[in-house]
Amino acid sequence: MIEAVCKVYDKFCRYPPTKNRTAWFSLVFKEKLYEARGDLLSLRAHH
């Protein structure tokens, strides 16, 4: 969860939303949450 927020913040700094901030945020958050989940699952699989 924290990792997803960090990734979203990182993307926010690099590509700030210009029009609809809320829609942008929810879109990126979902994307990053899914990504972070994948990271966690792959980490667990390696142990």
C-alpha positions, 0 to 999 in steps of 0.5 A, spaced: 500 500 500 505 504 502 509 502 495 503 504 491 502 511 494 510 512 493 509 510 486 503 514 484 507 520 488 513 519 483 509 519 477 505 525 479 512 529 480 514 527 473 507 527 469 503 532 473 495 532 471 493 538 467 485 537 467 482 532 471 486 531 477 481 526 481 480 522 475 488 522 474 489 520 481 484 514 481 487 511 474 494 511 476 493 509 483 489 503 481 494 502 476 500 502 481 496 498 486 496 493 481 503 493 479 505 493 487 501 487 488 504 484 482 511 486 486 509 483 492 506 476 489 513 475 485 517 477 492 513 472 495 514 467 490 521 467 490 522 466 498 
